[in-house]
Amino acid sequence: MSADYEADVLSRPRALLAIVGVAALALLIRVVSLGTRISHWDEGRVAYWVLRYHETGTFSYRPIIHGPFLPIVNDYLLAVLPATDFTVRLPVALVGAILPLSAWLFREHLRRDEVVALALFLALNPLLVYYSRFMRNDVLVAAFSFIALGFVVRAYDTGRLAYLIPAGVSFATGAAAKENYVVYLLCFLGAAFLVFDHRLLARTSAGDSTRAIFFTEIPESIAHRLQTRGDGSLGTGALRYAAGIFAGLAAFAVVFVFFYAPRPDLWNAFGNPAALPGVIEAGSVGAVEEMVDSWLGGGHQSHEYLPYLKDFLETFVYGAPVLIVFALVGIVTDRYGVVTGRIRWLVAFATYWGVVSIFGYPLATDIQAPWVVVHAVVPLAIPAAVGAAFVFRSGYEAFDAGDTVGIGLAALVLVASVGGVAAANVDYWNASTEEDKEILQWAQPENSLKGTLADVERVAATNEGDDVLLYGTHPPGGDEVHFYVENESNPLGGPSWHSRLPLPWYFEAGDVQHTSSPPDAGVENATADAPPVVVAYEWDRDELESELDGYVVRQHAFKLWNEDIVVFIDEDALEAANQTQG
C-alpha cells in the first residue's frame, strides 16, 4: 500500500468524520418508516405492559418480558410522544444508530480503514438493521455490551481509568435490557483467556520460559503500569487503579439498581429513607434471584440442540452473507499476519467470541428466534472489517500499480458486497410475510392488518360502549381456548390473553373498548348484540358471516403461516366514522 494512502485518504480526522457519517446514515435507515410494520407478537406483548406502566406508574421486574430498559425508557418517551409503534421502537433504533460510533474506541488495534469498515458493518448489516427497527432487547444488550468492551479497551490502551465509568454505565444498561448480559461477560472472560493462552503458547513454542513469563515478566509489567499510573509510586498506582475499578463497579451498580428497582417504590424511597435499603435490595439481589430462578432454573433451555443450531445458521447465512465472507477473509489474513505481520489480540478475541456465540446461543436460547443471531454478528463484525479493508486496500494497491486484473477482482467483490447488503436491507425493510421467514420470527402478523386496525380505531372513536368482540374459540382438533378472557379488566385473568397479541397493544393505545365471548356461547348468542367490530380466527369465519349481515370482512395472516384471523367491521359504522373524521 502506498504511504500516501494512509496519510491522505484516511487521516484520523477523515476516519472519524467517515464514522460520524456512517452513524448518521445508520440513524436515517433506522428511523424512516419505523412505525410502518405491524407489531410482532413479542413487540405487542412488551408494548402493552409499557403502556400499562405508563398509565399506572407501577412496575416491577418480570423476567418473562426480559429487562426493564424498554418499559423505563419508553415511559419517559410516552410522556412527550403518542403511543405508537414508532415511539416504542425509537430507543432501539437510536441505540442501533449509535453502535457504529463505538468502532472509534478500538482505533489503537485496527487500521483506520478497518475502523471505518467496522462502523459500516455495524450500521448496515441487514440483521442489525431489521432488529434495530424492532422493539426487542437483543440489539440493545449487544450494542451496550460492545460499547462497554470498547471503553475497557480504551482504559487499557491509555491507562485512563476514567473510561471504566462509562464502561460500567454501558454494561449495566445492557444488563437492564436482557439477562444474557451474563453470557456476554462469560464470552469476554473466555475469549480473553483463549487469547492469553494463544499468546502464551506462541511464546513457549519460541523457547521462552513459562516460569519466567508468569513469575518475572508479568509481575514486572504490572508493577510498571502501577508505577506509571502512580507517578513512580507503586502504592499510589495501586490505589489509583483500585479507585478506577471501584468507580466502574459503582457506576454499574447505580445504573443497575436504577433500572431494576420497582416503581413507584424507588421514588417513594427518596421521601422515606428507611425504605431505601429494601428498594436497593429488590433492585439488585432480588432482581438477580428472579433472573436465576426464571432463566436458569425454569427449564427454558430444555430443547433439542441441532434444530436450533440449524435455525440459527440459516438466519446467519441469509442475514449476514457478506459479513460471513469478509469475516473468514479477515480471520485468515490476520491469523497469518498478512496485514500487520502479527496476530492482533483484538481480532482473535472477537473471533473466539463470535464462534462461541454461533454454537452457544442455540443451546442458551428458549425459542427458535432469528434475533439471537445478532449476538454473533456484532463480534464477527471486527474480523469482517479486517477482511473488507484488506480487499479494499488490495484494490487500491492494484490501482496504484496499474494492475487491471487486481482492480477488477477487488471491484467485483466490493460492488457485489454493497449490492448484496443494499438488496437485503430493501427486502427486509418492513418485511412481514413468509417469503422472508429466514429473517423473521414466526409470530409476525402481515402488515395489511395494521390498516384494518386503523379502521377499528376510527370506528371506536365514534362508538359508545364496547367497540370490539373477540370471538372465543378452540383451534381445530385442540382444546385450548383462544381470544376469550373471563375478566377483561385483568389481562392475566383468563387462559388465552396471549393468543390475542399484538391486538391488546393496539386496543390499549387506541382506547378501543373490547369484550370476548366464551367458546361454548354459541354463535347466535355471541353475536346477538354484536358491537361494530368482531374479531375471530379464520376457522370460525363461515359461521360468523351468516350472522353478521352488513359487516365487511377482512382476513389477515396473524402469524407467518398457518394462522389467520378475520375482522368483521359494520359497514355503516365505518362509513360514519370516515365521514366524521374526514
Rosetta blueprint (number, residue, H / E / L):
1 M L
2 S L
3 A H
4 D H
5 Y H
6 E H
7 A H
8 D H
9 V H
10 L L
11 S L
12 R H
13 P H
14 R H
15 A H
16 L H
17 L H
18 A H
19 I H
20 V H
21 G H
22 V H
23 A H
24 A H
25 L H
26 A H
27 L H
28 L H
29 I H
30 R H
31 V H
32 V L
33 S L
34 L L
35 G L
36 T L
37 R L
38 I L
39 S L
40 H L
41 W H
42 D H
43 E H
44 G H
45 R H
46 V H
47 A H
48 Y H
49 W H
50 V H
51 L H
52 R H
53 Y H
54 H H
55 E H
56 T H
57 G L
58 T L
59 F E
60 S L
61 Y L
62 R L
63 P H
64 I H
65 I H
66 H L
67 G L
68 P L
69 F H
70 L H
71 P H
72 I H
73 V H
74 N H
75 D H
76 Y H
77 L H
78 L H
79 A L
80 V L
81 L L
82 P L
83 A L
84 T L
85 D H
86 F H
87 T H
88 V H
89 R H
90 L H
91 P H
92 V H
93 A H
94 L H
95 V H
96 G H
97 A H
98 I H
99 L H
100 P H
101 L H
102 S H
103 A H
104 W H
105 L H
106 F H
107 R L
108 E L
109 H L
110 L L
111 R L
112 R H
113 D H
114 E H
115 V H
116 V H
117 A H
118 L H
119 A H
120 L H
121 F H
122 L H
123 A H
124 L H
125 N L
126 P H
127 L H
128 L H
129 V H
130 Y H
131 Y H
132 S H
133 R L
134 F L
135 M L
136 R L
137 N L
138 D H
139 V H
140 L H
141 V H
142 A H
143 A H
144 F H
145 S H
146 F H
147 I H
148 A H
149 L H
150 G H
151 F H
152 V H
153 V H
154 R H
155 A H
156 Y H
157 D H
158 T H
159 G L
160 R L
161 L H
162 A H
163 Y H
164 L H
165 I H
166 P H
167 A H
168 G H
169 V H
170 S H
171 F H
172 A H
173 T H
174 G H
175 A H
176 A H
177 A H
178 K L
179 E L
180 N L
181 Y H
182 V H
183 V H
184 Y H
185 L H
186 L H
187 C H
188 F H
189 L H
190 G H
191 A H
192 A H
193 F H
194 L H
195 V H
196 F H
197 D H
198 H H
199 R H
200 L H
201 L H
202 A H
203 R H
204 T H
205 S H
206 A L
207 G L
208 D L
209 S L
210 T H
211 R H
212 A H
213 I H
214 F H
215 F H
216 T H
217 E H
218 I H
219 P H
220 E H
221 S H
222 I H
223 A H
224 H H
225 R H
226 L H
227 Q H
228 T H
229 R H
230 G L
231 D L
232 G L
233 S L
234 L H
235 G H
236 T H
237 G H
238 A H
239 L H
240 R H
241 Y H
242 A H
243 A H
244 G H
245 I H
246 F H
247 A H
248 G H
249 L H
250 A H
251 A H
252 F H
253 A H
254 V H
255 V H
256 F H
257 V H
258 F H
259 F H
260 Y H
261 A L
262 P L
263 R E
264 P L
265 D H
266 L H
267 W H
268 N H
269 A H
270 F L
271 G L
272 N L
273 P H
274 A H
275 A H
276 L H
277 P H
278 G H
279 V H
280 I H
281 E H
282 A H
283 G L
284 S L
285 V H
286 G H
287 A H
288 V H
289 E H
290 E H
291 M H
292 V H
293 D H
294 S H
295 W H
296 L H
297 G L
298 G L
299 G L
300 H L
301 Q L
302 S L
303 H L
304 E L
305 Y H
306 L H
307 P H
308 Y H
309 L H
310 K H
311 D H
312 F H
313 L H
314 E H
315 T H
316 F H
317 V H
318 Y H
319 G H
320 A L
321 P H
322 V H
323 L H
324 I H
325 V H
326 F H
327 A H
328 L H
329 V H
330 G H
331 I H
332 V H
333 T H
334 D H
335 R H
336 Y L
337 G L
338 V L
339 V L
340 T L
341 G L
342 R L
343 I L
344 R L
345 W H
346 L H
347 V H
348 A H
349 F H
350 A H
351 T H
352 Y H
353 W H
354 G H
355 V H
356 V H
357 S H
358 I H
359 F H
360 G H
361 Y H
362 P H
363 L H
364 A H
365 T L
366 D L
367 I L
368 Q L
369 A L
370 P H
371 W H
372 V H
373 V H
374 V H
375 H H
376 A H
377 V H
378 V H
379 P H
380 L H
381 A H
382 I H
383 P H
384 A H
385 A H
386 V H
387 G H
388 A H
389 A H
390 F H
391 V H
392 F H
393 R H
394 S H
395 G H
396 Y H
397 E H
398 A H
399 F H
400 D H
401 A H
402 G L
403 D L
404 T H
405 V H
406 G H
407 I H
408 G H
409 L H
410 A H
411 A H
412 L H
413 V H
414 L H
415 V H
416 A H
417 S H
418 V H
419 G H
420 G H
421 V H
422 A H
423 A H
424 A H
425 N H
426 V H
427 D H
428 Y H
429 W L
430 N L
431 A L
432 S L
433 T L
434 E H
435 E H
436 D H
437 K L
438 E L
439 I L
440 L L
441 Q L
442 W L
443 A L
444 Q L
445 P L
446 E L
447 N L
448 S H
449 L H
450 K H
451 G H
452 T H
453 L H
454 A H
455 D H
456 V H
457 E H
458 R H
459 V H
460 A H
461 A H
462 T L
463 N L
464 E L
465 G L
466 D L
467 D L
468 V E
469 L E
470 L E
471 Y E
472 G L
473 T E
474 H L
475 P L
476 P L
477 G L
478 G L
479 D L
480 E L
481 V L
482 H E
483 F L
484 Y L
485 V L
486 E L
487 N L
488 E L
489 S L
490 N L
491 P L
492 L L
493 G L
494 G L
495 P L
496 S L
497 W H
498 H H
499 S H
500 R H
501 L L
502 P L
503 L H
504 P H
505 W H
506 Y H
507 F H
508 E H
509 A H
510 G L
511 D L
512 V L
513 Q L
514 H E
515 T E
516 S E
517 S E
518 P L
519 P L
520 D L
521 A L
522 G L
523 V H
524 E H
525 N H
526 A H
527 T L
528 A L
529 D L
530 A L
531 P L
532 P L
533 V E
534 V E
535 V E
536 A E
537 Y E
538 E H
539 W H
540 D H
541 R H
542 D H
543 E H
544 L H
545 E H
546 S L
547 E L
548 L L
549 D L
550 G L
551 Y E
552 V E
553 V E
554 R E
555 Q E
556 H E
557 A E
558 F L
559 K L
560 L L
561 W L
562 N L
563 E L
564 D E
565 I E
566 V E
567 V E
568 F E
569 I E
570 D E
571 E H
572 D H
573 A H
574 L H
575 E H
576 A H
577 A H
578 N H
579 Q H
580 T H
581 Q L
582 G L
